[in-house]
Amino acid sequence: GESVGLHLPTLSVQEGDNSIINCAYSNSASDYFIWYKQESGKGPQFIIDIRSNMDKRQGQRVTVLLNKTVKHLSLQIAATQPGDSAVYFCAENANTGKLIFGQGTTLQVKP
Amino acid sequence: GAVVSQHPSWVICKSGTSVKIECRSLDFQATTMFWYRQFPKQSLMLMATSNEGSKATYEQGVEKDKFLINHASLTLSTLTVTSAHPEDSSFYICSAPRPSGLAEEQYFGPGTRLTVT
């Protein structure tokens, strides 16, 4: 069935380093992908999105890369800060607005 | 400020009782809202789509008679967990999209922590 999954459950980085969080998806028909940040006890917060007609999109300190050939998505966070510590989810947005979430990666930033 | 609110933020109830969770869009009208459930250290799983003026549509495996959804107005959807059991203990999150369909304009509520004893 359709699924959006993540490679690593936990990522630990030093403050100031760059972080890379990966995601694999299985539905080759997916055309819209989103990254969310979820802090403990809160709802997900939108970070950045990308459509399948793009390979790369940049935001403030974040970059999303999409490789449709291998059905892989990544989120890069530059100069990671303690406030970036959270769980990060990739999600696939179906046309109906439904979101299929990946398993999540916990990002731990060491001071 | 918050765009989507949920009430209560946490609730503890006894097994066999029912619990109602509210989801409100604060500054826009939402004809559709979504309800998710999240178990500890797991991902969000879509439970159902709440439709204003019509019946909710449930995802496969979600019991519609157990999780009652009512989209009472364009700014309010409620989820009632009936005859709650300890296995229903979870974090329930709603979301409401603006008509644009953009993911950045689909706002999530802060979640409701349900504990069934």
Interface residues (C-beta under 8 A of the other chain):
Chain A: Y32 I34 G41 K42 G43 P44 Q45 F46 D49 F89 A91 N93 T96 G97 K98 L99 I100 F101 G102 Q103 G104
Chain B: V4 T32 F34 Q42 S43 L44 M45 L46 T49 F91 I93 S95 P97 G101 L102 A103 E104 Q106 F108 G109 P110 G111 R113
